[in-house]
Amino acid sequence: YMSWEPGNEKHRAGVLALLEGFRKRKVPVDALGVQSHIGVYDRDVRGSAARQEGEWRRFLDAVVAMGYKLVITEFDVNDKGLPKDERIRDAAVAAYADAYLEIMFAYPQLRDVLVWGMSDKYGWLNGFSPRADGSLQRSTPYDDRFRPKPLRAAFARRFAAAAPRVG
């Protein structure tokens, strides 16, 4: 797993050591899969993202400097620390995800993006990390009735702005 949230510095250092070992031994690894189970826990999403950006970019810079590509895998956003109001949660989830995606999409080595569930109705976080208020997590691009949410729009903007990447 990989996470950009604080507290994962030791894990990131271990991943860098593992990748460096692979590179030195010529192990055929092409990319680092970044699970991207991220979580927004306060309403200052841009501030929270900004506090994490420097360390995260240093990590990604080290990965790509070794010649590895990047893949976002299992992307979702845990919202259990946010208020119950869906409009507030949807806006915060989309803004936090957009800040993360802005960083990730800045790397031309990013090749693929996979979400961990398309609809809140079937989101794994509802069983793994349920909200105290009993409402569904709003962690995926579509709501429980498969209607697009602001998170889906954030993805669409980032994909539209990305230069075509071949190879």
MARBAMAR-904805 format. One line per field, with one value per atom (N, C-alpha, C, O): chain; x, y, z; atom name. Coordinates in steps of 0.05 Angstrom, whole numbers, plus 5000, padded with zeros to 4 digits. Example, Ala and Ser with C-alpha at 12.3 -4.5 7.8 and 13.67 -1.06 7.14 Angstrom:
BEGIN
chain	[A / A / A / A / A / A / A / A]
X	[5264 / 5246 / 5264 / 5285 / 5257 / 5273 / 5258 / 5268]
Y	[4886 / 4910 / 4934 / 4934 / 4955 / 4979 / 5001 / 5023]
Z	[5156 / 5156 / 5156 / 5169 / 5142 / 5143 / 5157 / 5161]
name	[N / CA / C / O / N / CA / C / O]
! end
This chain:
BEGIN
chain	[A / A / A / A / A / A / A / A / A / A / A / A / A / A / A / A / A / A / A / A / A / A / A / A / A / A / A / A / A / A / A / A / A / A / A / A / A / A / A / A / A / A / A / A / A / A / A / A / A / A / A / A / A / A / A / A / A / A / A / A / A / A / A / A / A / A / A / A / A / A / A / A / A / A / A / A / A / A / A / A / A / A / A / A / A / A / A / A / A / A / A / A / A / A / A / A / A / A / A / A / A / A / A / A / A / A / A / A / A / A / A / A / A / A / A / A / A / A / A / A / A / A / A / A / A / A / A / A / A / A / A / A / A / A / A / A / A / A / A / A / A / A / A / A / A / A / A / A / A / A / A / A / A / A / A / A / A / A / A / A / A / A / A / A / A / A / A / A / A / A / A / A / A / A / A / A / A / A / A / A / A / A / A / A / A / A / A / A / A / A / A / A / A / A / A / A / A / A / A / A / A / A / A / A / A / A / A / A / A / A / A / A / A / A / A / A / A / A / A / A / A / A / A / A / A / A / A / A / A / A / A / A / A / A / A / A / A / A / A / A / A / A / A / A / A / A / A / A / A / A / A / A / A / A / A / A / A / A / A / A / A / A / A / A / A / A / A / A / A / A / A / A / A / A / A / A / A / A / A / A / A / A / A / A / A / A / A / A / A / A / A / A / A / A / A / A / A / A / A / A / A / A / A / A / A / A / A / A / A / A / A / A / A / A / A / A / A / A / A / A / A / A / A / A / A / A / A / A / A / A / A / A / A / A / A / A / A / A / A / A / A / A / A / A / A / A / A / A / A / A / A / A / A / A / A / A / A / A / A / A / A / A / A / A / A / A / A / A / A / A / A / A / A / A / A / A / A / A / A / A / A / A / A / A / A / A / A / A / A / A / A / A / A / A / A / A / A / A / A / A / A / A / A / A / A / A / A / A / A / A / A / A / A / A / A / A / A / A / A / A / A / A / A / A / A / A / A / A / A / A / A / A / A / A / A / A / A / A / A / A / A / A / A / A / A / A / A / A / A / A / A / A / A / A / A / A / A / A / A / A / A / A / A / A / A / A / A / A / A / A / A / A / A / A / A / A / A / A / A / A / A / A / A / A / A / A / A / A / A / A / A / A / A / A / A / A / A / A / A / A / A / A / A / A / A / A / A / A / A / A / A / A / A / A / A / A / A / A / A / A / A / A / A / A / A / A / A / A / A / A / A / A / A / A / A / A / A / A / A / A / A / A / A / A / A / A / A / A / A / A / A / A / A / A / A / A / A / A / A / A / A / A / A / A / A / A / A / A / A / A / A / A / A / A / A / A / A / A / A / A / A / A / A / A / A / A / A / A / A / A / A / A / A / A / A / A / A / A / A / A / A / A / A / A / A / A / A / A / A / A / A / A / A / A / A / A / A / A / A / A / A / A / A / A / A / A / A / A / A / A / A / A / A / A / A / A / A / A / A / A / A / A / A / A / A / A / A / A / A / A / A / A / A / A / A / A / A / A / A / A / A / A / A / A / A / A / A / A]
X	[5017 / 5000 / 5018 / 5041 / 5007 / 5021 / 5001 / 4977 / 5010 / 4993 / 5010 / 5033 / 4997 / 5012 / 5007 / 5021 / 4989 / 4984 / 5008 / 5024 / 5010 / 5032 / 5032 / 5011 / 5055 / 5057 / 5066 / 5070 / 5070 / 5078 / 5106 / 5114 / 5122 / 5149 / 5167 / 5182 / 5165 / 5181 / 5173 / 5191 / 5148 / 5139 / 5150 / 5160 / 5148 / 5158 / 5188 / 5197 / 5203 / 5232 / 5237 / 5256 / 5221 / 5224 / 5218 / 5231 / 5197 / 5190 / 5213 / 5220 / 5225 / 5247 / 5271 / 5284 / 5276 / 5298 / 5292 / 5310 / 5267 / 5259 / 5263 / 5274 / 5253 / 5256 / 5285 / 5293 / 5301 / 5330 / 5343 / 5360 / 5335 / 5346 / 5337 / 5354 / 5313 / 5303 / 5320 / 5329 / 5324 / 5339 / 5368 / 5377 / 5381 / 5408 / 5411 / 5431 / 5391 / 5391 / 5379 / 5377 / 5370 / 5358 / 5333 / 5327 / 5317 / 5291 / 5272 / 5270 / 5258 / 5241 / 5215 / 5193 / 5217 / 5194 / 5192 / 5212 / 5169 / 5165 / 5154 / 5160 / 5137 / 5123 / 5117 / 5117 / 5113 / 5103 / 5073 / 5063 / 5059 / 5030 / 5024 / 5032 / 5011 / 5005 / 4976 / 4958 / 4970 / 4942 / 4924 / 4901 / 4932 / 4917 / 4890 / 4870 / 4890 / 4868 / 4874 / 4888 / 4862 / 4868 / 4844 / 4822 / 4848 / 4826 / 4826 / 4848 / 4803 / 4800 / 4786 / 4764 / 4799 / 4789 / 4783 / 4772 / 4789 / 4780 / 4772 / 4779 / 4758 / 4747 / 4767 / 4762 / 4791 / 4813 / 4828 / 4851 / 4814 / 4826 / 4851 / 4870 / 4850 / 4873 / 4897 / 4920 / 4892 / 4913 / 4925 / 4949 / 4908 / 4917 / 4934 / 4955 / 4924 / 4939 / 4966 / 4986 / 4966 / 4991 / 5012 / 5035 / 5003 / 5022 / 5035 / 5057 / 5022 / 5032 / 5047 / 5062 / 5044 / 5054 / 5084 / 5094 / 5099 / 5128 / 5140 / 5156 / 5133 / 5144 / 5135 / 5151 / 5110 / 5100 / 5115 / 5122 / 5119 / 5134 / 5163 / 5173 / 5175 / 5202 / 5203 / 5221 / 5183 / 5181 / 5177 / 5191 / 5158 / 5152 / 5176 / 5183 / 5190 / 5214 / 5235 / 5248 / 5238 / 5258 / 5250 / 5267 / 5224 / 5215 / 5220 / 5231 / 5212 / 5215 / 5245 / 5253 / 5261 / 5290 / 5303 / 5323 / 5292 / 5302 / 5292 / 5300 / 5275 / 5266 / 5239 / 5231 / 5225 / 5199 / 5177 / 5178 / 5156 / 5132 / 5114 / 5120 / 5091 / 5072 / 5045 / 5037 / 5031 / 5003 / 4987 / 4995 / 4965 / 4947 / 4928 / 4915 / 4928 / 4911 / 4893 / 4901 / 4870 / 4851 / 4844 / 4839 / 4841 / 4836 / 4808 / 4788 / 4807 / 4782 / 4789 / 4812 / 4768 / 4773 / 4755 / 4730 / 4767 / 4753 / 4742 / 4758 / 4716 / 4704 / 4693 / 4677 / 4700 / 4686 / 4690 / 4675 / 4710 / 4714 / 4699 / 4702 / 4685 / 4670 / 4641 / 4631 / 4628 / 4600 / 4582 / 4590 / 4558 / 4540 / 4529 / 4523 / 4527 / 4516 / 4531 / 4555 / 4516 / 4529 / 4542 / 4562 / 4530 / 4542 / 4569 / 4588 / 4571 / 4596 / 4617 / 4640 / 4608 / 4627 / 4636 / 4659 / 4617 / 4624 / 4644 / 4663 / 4639 / 4658 / 4685 / 4706 / 4686 / 4712 / 4727 / 4751 / 4712 / 4725 / 4736 / 4759 / 4720 / 4730 / 4754 / 4773 / 4753 / 4776 / 4801 / 4823 / 4798 / 4822 / 4833 / 4857 / 4815 / 4824 / 4837 / 4857 / 4825 / 4836 / 4865 / 4882 / 4869 / 4896 / 4916 / 4939 / 4907 / 4924 / 4929 / 4951 / 4907 / 4910 / 4926 / 4941 / 4925 / 4941 / 4971 / 4986 / 4979 / 5007 / 5013 / 5033 / 4996 / 5002 / 5002 / 5019 / 4983 / 4982 / 5005 / 5010 / 5019 / 5042 / 5065 / 5084 / 5065 / 5086 / 5079 / 5059 / 5095 / 5089 / 5093 / 5084 / 5105 / 5108 / 5082 / 5081 / 5062 / 5036 / 5023 / 5019 / 5017 / 5007 / 4978 / 4963 / 4969 / 4942 / 4930 / 4944 / 4903 / 4889 / 4865 / 4849 / 4864 / 4843 / 4829 / 4843 / 4803 / 4789 / 4780 / 4777 / 4777 / 4769 / 4740 / 4731 / 4724 / 4695 / 4685 / 4697 / 4664 / 4652 / 4629 / 4624 / 4614 / 4590 / 4592 / 4601 / 4582 / 4582 / 4565 / 4571 / 4546 / 4529 / 4545 / 4538 / 4566 / 4583 / 4611 / 4628 / 4615 / 4642 / 4651 / 4636 / 4675 / 4686 / 4689 / 4689 / 4693 / 4697 / 4672 / 4675 / 4649 / 4625 / 4626 / 4614 / 4639 / 4643 / 4668 / 4669 / 4690 / 4716 / 4720 / 4732 / 4709 / 4713 / 4687 / 4686 / 4666 / 4639 / 4639 / 4654 / 4621 / 4617 / 4601 / 4583 / 4607 / 4593 / 4563 / 4547 / 4556 / 4528 / 4512 / 4488 / 4524 / 4510 / 4506 / 4496 / 4513 / 4510 / 4532 / 4553 / 4526 / 4546 / 4570 / 4566 / 4593 / 4617 / 4612 / 4600 / 4621 / 4618 / 4646 / 4657 / 4658 / 4686 / 4691 / 4715 / 4671 / 4674 / 4663 / 4650 / 4668 / 4659 / 4629 / 4619 / 4614 / 4585 / 4571 / 4581 / 4547 / 4533 / 4519 / 4524 / 4503 / 4491 / 4470 / 4460 / 4462 / 4444 / 4458 / 4445 / 4485 / 4502 / 4501 / 4505 / 4495 / 4496 / 4524 / 4535 / 4535 / 4562 / 4562 / 4544 / 4585 / 4589 / 4612 / 4625 / 4618 / 4640 / 4667 / 4685 / 4670 / 4695 / 4698 / 4721 / 4677 / 4679 / 4687 / 4703 / 4676 / 4684 / 4713 / 4726 / 4724 / 4752 / 4770 / 4789 / 4762 / 4776 / 4775 / 4795 / 4751 / 4747 / 4765 / 4777 / 4766 / 4783 / 4812 / 4827 / 4821 / 4850 / 4857 / 4878 / 4839 / 4844 / 4843 / 4860 / 4825 / 4823 / 4848 / 4856 / 4858 / 4882 / 4908 / 4928 / 4908 / 4933 / 4940 / 4923 / 4966 / 4976 / 4975 / 4979 / 4970 / 4970 / 4997 / 5018 / 4996 / 5021 / 5023 / 5005 / 5044 / 5048 / 5070 / 5090 / 5066 / 5087 / 5084 / 5101]
Y	[4976 / 5000 / 5025 / 5024 / 5046 / 5072 / 5093 / 5092 / 5112 / 5134 / 5159 / 5158 / 5181 / 5206 / 5220 / 5239 / 5209 / 5221 / 5220 / 5201 / 5238 / 5237 / 5211 / 5199 / 5203 / 5179 / 5155 / 5133 / 5159 / 5137 / 5140 / 5127 / 5157 / 5162 / 5137 / 5133 / 5121 / 5097 / 5077 / 5064 / 5075 / 5057 / 5067 / 5051 / 5093 / 5103 / 5099 / 5092 / 5102 / 5097 / 5067 / 5061 / 5050 / 5021 / 5015 / 4998 / 5028 / 5024 / 5033 / 5020 / 5056 / 5066 / 5047 / 5042 / 5036 / 5016 / 4991 / 4980 / 4982 / 4959 / 4964 / 4947 / 4987 / 4994 / 4996 / 4987 / 5008 / 5011 / 4983 / 4979 / 4966 / 4938 / 4924 / 4910 / 4928 / 4916 / 4927 / 4912 / 4953 / 4966 / 4955 / 4948 / 4953 / 4944 / 4915 / 4907 / 4898 / 4870 / 4865 / 4842 / 4887 / 4885 / 4868 / 4853 / 4870 / 4856 / 4870 / 4895 / 4856 / 4869 / 4881 / 4869 / 4903 / 4918 / 4944 / 4959 / 4949 / 4973 / 4997 / 5020 / 4992 / 5014 / 5009 / 4986 / 5031 / 5029 / 5033 / 5054 / 5014 / 5017 / 5032 / 5022 / 5054 / 5071 / 5067 / 5078 / 5051 / 5044 / 5068 / 5066 / 5089 / 5113 / 5111 / 5122 / 5097 / 5099 / 5123 / 5121 / 5146 / 5170 / 5178 / 5167 / 5195 / 5203 / 5232 / 5244 / 5244 / 5273 / 5274 / 5264 / 5286 / 5286 / 5313 / 5315 / 5334 / 5360 / 5377 / 5370 / 5398 / 5414 / 5432 / 5444 / 5434 / 5450 / 5431 / 5425 / 5422 / 5402 / 5412 / 5397 / 5436 / 5447 / 5450 / 5445 / 5460 / 5463 / 5436 / 5433 / 5416 / 5389 / 5378 / 5366 / 5381 / 5371 / 5386 / 5373 / 5412 / 5427 / 5418 / 5418 / 5411 / 5402 / 5375 / 5369 / 5360 / 5333 / 5334 / 5315 / 5355 / 5355 / 5352 / 5337 / 5367 / 5367 / 5340 / 5330 / 5327 / 5300 / 5280 / 5263 / 5282 / 5264 / 5268 / 5248 / 5293 / 5298 / 5288 / 5277 / 5291 / 5280 / 5250 / 5239 / 5237 / 5208 / 5201 / 5184 / 5213 / 5207 / 5214 / 5200 / 5237 / 5244 / 5222 / 5216 / 5211 / 5189 / 5165 / 5151 / 5158 / 5135 / 5138 / 5120 / 5161 / 5164 / 5168 / 5162 / 5179 / 5182 / 5155 / 5153 / 5134 / 5107 / 5094 / 5072 / 5109 / 5099 / 5084 / 5072 / 5086 / 5072 / 5090 / 5114 / 5077 / 5091 / 5090 / 5077 / 5104 / 5105 / 5096 / 5100 / 5083 / 5074 / 5080 / 5071 / 5094 / 5097 / 5073 / 5067 / 5058 / 5035 / 5038 / 5051 / 5027 / 5025 / 5053 / 5055 / 5073 / 5100 / 5102 / 5093 / 5114 / 5122 / 5142 / 5146 / 5155 / 5176 / 5170 / 5171 / 5165 / 5160 / 5187 / 5206 / 5189 / 5214 / 5213 / 5230 / 5192 / 5188 / 5210 / 5211 / 5227 / 5249 / 5274 / 5294 / 5274 / 5297 / 5297 / 5277 / 5321 / 5322 / 5304 / 5296 / 5299 / 5281 / 5294 / 5279 / 5320 / 5333 / 5325 / 5329 / 5312 / 5301 / 5323 / 5318 / 5346 / 5368 / 5376 / 5380 / 5378 / 5385 / 5363 / 5368 / 5338 / 5316 / 5313 / 5310 / 5315 / 5313 / 5334 / 5328 / 5359 / 5380 / 5376 / 5380 / 5367 / 5362 / 5339 / 5340 / 5317 / 5294 / 5301 / 5294 / 5316 / 5324 / 5342 / 5339 / 5361 / 5380 / 5366 / 5371 / 5348 / 5334 / 5315 / 5314 / 5301 / 5283 / 5299 / 5291 / 5323 / 5339 / 5348 / 5349 / 5356 / 5364 / 5340 / 5344 / 5317 / 5293 / 5287 / 5282 / 5287 / 5281 / 5302 / 5295 / 5327 / 5348 / 5341 / 5343 / 5331 / 5323 / 5298 / 5298 / 5278 / 5253 / 5258 / 5247 / 5273 / 5278 / 5296 / 5297 / 5309 / 5325 / 5308 / 5318 / 5283 / 5264 / 5250 / 5236 / 5255 / 5241 / 5211 / 5196 / 5202 / 5173 / 5160 / 5135 / 5176 / 5164 / 5151 / 5165 / 5126 / 5111 / 5103 / 5104 / 5096 / 5085 / 5095 / 5101 / 5097 / 5105 / 5085 / 5083 / 5072 / 5053 / 5062 / 5068 / 5062 / 5069 / 5043 / 5022 / 5044 / 5020 / 5022 / 5028 / 5017 / 5019 / 5043 / 5065 / 5040 / 5062 / 5076 / 5099 / 5060 / 5071 / 5068 / 5048 / 5089 / 5088 / 5065 / 5055 / 5056 / 5034 / 5009 / 4994 / 5005 / 4981 / 4987 / 4969 / 5011 / 5018 / 5001 / 4997 / 4991 / 4974 / 4988 / 4975 / 5014 / 5029 / 5028 / 5031 / 5024 / 5022 / 4999 / 5001 / 4978 / 4955 / 4957 / 4949 / 4967 / 4967 / 4991 / 4988 / 5014 / 5038 / 5054 / 5076 / 5043 / 5056 / 5083 / 5088 / 5100 / 5125 / 5121 / 5104 / 5137 / 5135 / 5142 / 5131 / 5159 / 5168 / 5148 / 5152 / 5126 / 5106 / 5112 / 5094 / 5135 / 5141 / 5128 / 5122 / 5125 / 5113 / 5132 / 5156 / 5121 / 5137 / 5147 / 5133 / 5171 / 5183 / 5182 / 5203 / 5158 / 5155 / 5149 / 5147 / 5146 / 5138 / 5159 / 5178 / 5156 / 5177 / 5179 / 5199 / 5158 / 5158 / 5152 / 5136 / 5164 / 5159 / 5131 / 5116 / 5126 / 5100 / 5094 / 5071 / 5115 / 5111 / 5114 / 5118 / 5113 / 5115 / 5142 / 5144 / 5163 / 5190 / 5201 / 5197 / 5216 / 5227 / 5248 / 5263 / 5248 / 5267 / 5285 / 5281 / 5305 / 5322 / 5307 / 5317 / 5285 / 5269 / 5260 / 5261 / 5252 / 5244 / 5267 / 5264 / 5291 / 5315 / 5322 / 5331 / 5318 / 5323 / 5304 / 5313 / 5279 / 5260 / 5269 / 5270 / 5277 / 5285 / 5309 / 5310 / 5329 / 5352 / 5344 / 5354 / 5327 / 5319 / 5303 / 5307 / 5286 / 5270 / 5288 / 5286 / 5307 / 5325 / 5343 / 5349 / 5351 / 5369 / 5354 / 5366 / 5328 / 5312 / 5311 / 5306 / 5314 / 5311 / 5281 / 5264 / 5274 / 5246 / 5233 / 5245 / 5210 / 5196 / 5170 / 5152 / 5167 / 5143 / 5126 / 5137 / 5100 / 5082 / 5071 / 5056]
Z	[5000 / 5000 / 5000 / 5007 / 4992 / 4993 / 5002 / 4995 / 5017 / 5026 / 5028 / 5035 / 5023 / 5025 / 5052 / 5058 / 5068 / 5094 / 5112 / 5110 / 5131 / 5151 / 5166 / 5170 / 5176 / 5191 / 5175 / 5186 / 5149 / 5131 / 5121 / 5102 / 5134 / 5125 / 5126 / 5107 / 5147 / 5149 / 5127 / 5115 / 5121 / 5099 / 5072 / 5056 / 5067 / 5042 / 5039 / 5017 / 5061 / 5060 / 5054 / 5039 / 5065 / 5059 / 5030 / 5018 / 5019 / 4991 / 4973 / 4954 / 4979 / 4964 / 4965 / 4944 / 4988 / 4991 / 4974 / 4961 / 4975 / 4960 / 4930 / 4916 / 4920 / 4892 / 4884 / 4862 / 4901 / 4895 / 4893 / 4876 / 4911 / 4910 / 4884 / 4872 / 4876 / 4850 / 4827 / 4810 / 4827 / 4806 / 4804 / 4783 / 4827 / 4828 / 4819 / 4806 / 4825 / 4818 / 4791 / 4782 / 4777 / 4751 / 4751 / 4732 / 4773 / 4775 / 4756 / 4757 / 4739 / 4719 / 4730 / 4728 / 4743 / 4754 / 4739 / 4737 / 4727 / 4711 / 4725 / 4718 / 4746 / 4758 / 4787 / 4797 / 4801 / 4829 / 4828 / 4819 / 4839 / 4842 / 4868 / 4890 / 4867 / 4890 / 4897 / 4883 / 4918 / 4923 / 4926 / 4917 / 4938 / 4938 / 4953 / 4944 / 4975 / 4994 / 5012 / 5031 / 5004 / 5018 / 5035 / 5031 / 5054 / 5072 / 5078 / 5084 / 5078 / 5085 / 5112 / 5115 / 5131 / 5158 / 5170 / 5192 / 5155 / 5164 / 5139 / 5117 / 5144 / 5122 / 5108 / 5088 / 5120 / 5108 / 5089 / 5093 / 5067 / 5050 / 5035 / 5033 / 5026 / 5011 / 5030 / 5023 / 5054 / 5074 / 5081 / 5083 / 5086 / 5092 / 5070 / 5074 / 5045 / 5022 / 5019 / 5013 / 5024 / 5021 / 5041 / 5035 / 5065 / 5086 / 5078 / 5087 / 5062 / 5054 / 5028 / 5022 / 5012 / 4985 / 4983 / 4967 / 4999 / 4996 / 5000 / 4984 / 5022 / 5027 / 5006 / 4998 / 4997 / 4977 / 4950 / 4937 / 4942 / 4918 / 4920 / 4900 / 4943 / 4946 / 4942 / 4930 / 4953 / 4949 / 4920 / 4909 / 4907 / 4878 / 4861 / 4842 / 4867 / 4852 / 4854 / 4834 / 4878 / 4882 / 4866 / 4854 / 4865 / 4850 / 4820 / 4808 / 4809 / 4780 / 4773 / 4750 / 4791 / 4786 / 4782 / 4768 / 4794 / 4790 / 4764 / 4757 / 4750 / 4724 / 4725 / 4705 / 4747 / 4750 / 4740 / 4743 / 4729 / 4722 / 4747 / 4767 / 4746 / 4768 / 4759 / 4736 / 4777 / 4772 / 4797 / 4819 / 4794 / 4816 / 4816 / 4796 / 4838 / 4841 / 4865 / 4885 / 4864 / 4887 / 4898 / 4922 / 4882 / 4891 / 4904 / 4892 / 4927 / 4941 / 4962 / 4968 / 4973 / 4993 / 5017 / 5015 / 5040 / 5064 / 5075 / 5078 / 5080 / 5089 / 5117 / 5125 / 5133 / 5158 / 5179 / 5198 / 5175 / 5194 / 5187 / 5201 / 5165 / 5156 / 5165 / 5173 / 5164 / 5173 / 5155 / 5133 / 5165 / 5150 / 5124 / 5106 / 5123 / 5099 / 5074 / 5072 / 5055 / 5031 / 5014 / 5001 / 5012 / 4996 / 5007 / 4992 / 5033 / 5045 / 5041 / 5033 / 5045 / 5041 / 5012 / 5007 / 4994 / 4965 / 4957 / 4942 / 4966 / 4959 / 4971 / 4958 / 4996 / 5010 / 4997 / 4993 / 4991 / 4979 / 4951 / 4945 / 4936 / 4909 / 4910 / 4895 / 4929 / 4931 / 4940 / 4930 / 4960 / 4970 / 4948 / 4943 / 4935 / 4913 / 4890 / 4879 / 4884 / 4863 / 4870 / 4853 / 4895 / 4903 / 4900 / 4891 / 4908 / 4904 / 4875 / 4867 / 4859 / 4831 / 4816 / 4797 / 4825 / 4812 / 4814 / 4795 / 4837 / 4841 / 4824 / 4809 / 4826 / 4811 / 4781 / 4767 / 4771 / 4742 / 4732 / 4708 / 4750 / 4743 / 4733 / 4720 / 4740 / 4732 / 4706 / 4704 / 4685 / 4660 / 4662 / 4644 / 4683 / 4688 / 4697 / 4698 / 4703 / 4712 / 4687 / 4667 / 4689 / 4666 / 4668 / 4648 / 4691 / 4694 / 4720 / 4739 / 4721 / 4745 / 4748 / 4730 / 4771 / 4777 / 4803 / 4822 / 4803 / 4827 / 4841 / 4827 / 4867 / 4882 / 4887 / 4910 / 4866 / 4868 / 4853 / 4855 / 4838 / 4823 / 4837 / 4833 / 4854 / 4866 / 4897 / 4908 / 4910 / 4940 / 4950 / 4972 / 4935 / 4944 / 4950 / 4968 / 4935 / 4938 / 4948 / 4947 / 4959 / 4968 / 4992 / 5011 / 4990 / 5011 / 5038 / 5059 / 5037 / 5062 / 5081 / 5105 / 5069 / 5086 / 5106 / 5128 / 5099 / 5117 / 5133 / 5156 / 5120 / 5132 / 5152 / 5173 / 5144 / 5160 / 5160 / 5150 / 5172 / 5171 / 5186 / 5205 / 5176 / 5189 / 5215 / 5216 / 5235 / 5261 / 5258 / 5273 / 5239 / 5236 / 5219 / 5215 / 5210 / 5195 / 5165 / 5151 / 5156 / 5127 / 5111 / 5121 / 5085 / 5067 / 5064 / 5063 / 5062 / 5054 / 5026 / 5009 / 5020 / 4993 / 4980 / 4972 / 4978 / 4971 / 4942 / 4934 / 4926 / 4898 / 4879 / 4887 / 4853 / 4833 / 4830 / 4820 / 4837 / 4833 / 4859 / 4876 / 4863 / 4888 / 4888 / 4870 / 4908 / 4911 / 4889 / 4886 / 4874 / 4851 / 4824 / 4804 / 4825 / 4802 / 4788 / 4763 / 4803 / 4792 / 4797 / 4818 / 4777 / 4781 / 4803 / 4807 / 4817 / 4839 / 4832 / 4812 / 4849 / 4844 / 4841 / 4827 / 4854 / 4851 / 4822 / 4812 / 4810 / 4782 / 4764 / 4746 / 4770 / 4755 / 4759 / 4740 / 4783 / 4788 / 4771 / 4759 / 4770 / 4752 / 4723 / 4709 / 4714 / 4686 / 4680 / 4658 / 4698 / 4693 / 4691 / 4673 / 4709 / 4708 / 4683 / 4671 / 4675 / 4651 / 4626 / 4608 / 4625 / 4602 / 4600 / 4578 / 4623 / 4623 / 4618 / 4611 / 4621 / 4618 / 4589 / 4571 / 4584 / 4557 / 4550 / 4568 / 4525 / 4518 / 4524 / 4519 / 4536 / 4544 / 4529 / 4531 / 4514 / 4498 / 4511 / 4520 / 4511 / 4520 / 4547 / 4556]
name	[N / CA / C / O / N / CA / C / O / N / CA / C / O / N / CA / C / O / N / CA / C / O / N / CA / C / O / N / CA / C / O / N / CA / C / O / N / CA / C / O / N / CA / C / O / N / CA / C / O / N / CA / C / O / N / CA / C / O / N / CA / C / O / N / CA / C / O / N / CA / C / O / N / CA / C / O / N / CA / C / O / N / CA / C / O / N / CA / C / O / N / CA / C / O / N / CA / C / O / N / CA / C / O / N / CA / C / O / N / CA / C / O / N / CA / C / O / N / CA / C / O / N / CA / C / O / N / CA / C / O / N / CA / C / O / N / CA / C / O / N / CA / C / O / N / CA / C / O / N / CA / C / O / N / CA / C / O / N / CA / C / O / N / CA / C / O / N / CA / C / O / N / CA / C / O / N / CA / C / O / N / CA / C / O / N / CA / C / O / N / CA / C / O / N / CA / C / O / N / CA / C / O / N / CA / C / O / N / CA / C / O / N / CA / C / O / N / CA / C / O / N / CA / C / O / N / CA / C / O / N / CA / C / O / N / CA / C / O / N / CA / C / O / N / CA / C / O / N / CA / C / O / N / CA / C / O / N / CA / C / O / N / CA / C / O / N / CA / C / O / N / CA / C / O / N / CA / C / O / N / CA / C / O / N / CA / C / O / N / CA / C / O / N / CA / C / O / N / CA / C / O / N / CA / C / O / N / CA / C / O / N / CA / C / O / N / CA / C / O / N / CA / C / O / N / CA / C / O / N / CA / C / O / N / CA / C / O / N / CA / C / O / N / CA / C / O / N / CA / C / O / N / CA / C / O / N / CA / C / O / N / CA / C / O / N / CA / C / O / N / CA / C / O / N / CA / C / O / N / CA / C / O / N / CA / C / O / N / CA / C / O / N / CA / C / O / N / CA / C / O / N / CA / C / O / N / CA / C / O / N / CA / C / O / N / CA / C / O / N / CA / C / O / N / CA / C / O / N / CA / C / O / N / CA / C / O / N / CA / C / O / N / CA / C / O / N / CA / C / O / N / CA / C / O / N / CA / C / O / N / CA / C / O / N / CA / C / O / N / CA / C / O / N / CA / C / O / N / CA / C / O / N / CA / C / O / N / CA / C / O / N / CA / C / O / N / CA / C / O / N / CA / C / O / N / CA / C / O / N / CA / C / O / N / CA / C / O / N / CA / C / O / N / CA / C / O / N / CA / C / O / N / CA / C / O / N / CA / C / O / N / CA / C / O / N / CA / C / O / N / CA / C / O / N / CA / C / O / N / CA / C / O / N / CA / C / O / N / CA / C / O / N / CA / C / O / N / CA / C / O / N / CA / C / O / N / CA / C / O / N / CA / C / O / N / CA / C / O / N / CA / C / O / N / CA / C / O / N / CA / C / O / N / CA / C / O / N / CA / C / O / N / CA / C / O / N / CA / C / O / N / CA / C / O / N / CA / C / O / N / CA / C / O / N / CA / C / O / N / CA / C / O / N / CA / C / O / N / CA / C / O / N / CA / C / O / N / CA / C / O / N / CA / C / O / N / CA / C / O / N / CA / C / O / N / CA / C / O / N / CA / C / O / N / CA / C / O / N / CA / C / O / N / CA / C / O / N / CA / C / O / N / CA / C / O / N / CA / C / O / N / CA / C / O / N / CA / C / O / N / CA / C / O / N / CA / C / O / N / CA / C / O / N / CA / C / O / N / CA / C / O]
! end
